[in-house]
């Protein structure tokens, strides 16, 4: 299959698989990206193995693999450029951030949209060093799947550090 047509077929197949995976990840939720469990890792490994033949077909040559890999690098570069250049496209593909907690109150509607349970949110809050939801000023599910937490405790610690530094500076 070492012909231009064969390599073109590999490039087109690789592009189709890339776009399919992007759409599938978008449909199944962004929280899966940042919080990989053992099950998610196994799933990703199996998906990559399952689509390998769809990309290269029967061409197991070095050149066939390089064409597939090069195509993936190029389409990824172009896709990221388009997402940067056209923010509305970025919102469609990647989604937007979701407010999960505001001033200690959980936003149940957005939690359902993101398919995040109260237990998962509490776990994330604790990971950020906050013991209770009511202490959280803002919790946001970012487009990359991470949850950002801002709390009163964080603000107070920051202010205390600044005051401490100012005192030290004044004494010197």
Secondary structure, 3 states (H helix, E strand, C coil): CCCHHHHHHHHHHHHHHHHHHHHHHHHHCCHHHHCCCHHHHHHHHHHHHHHHHHHHCCCCCHHHHHHHHHHHHHHHHHHHHHHHHCHHHHHHHHCCCEEEEECCEECHHHHHHHCCCHHHHHHHHHHCCCCCHHHEEEEEECCCCCEEEEEHHHHHHHHHHHHHHHHHHHHC
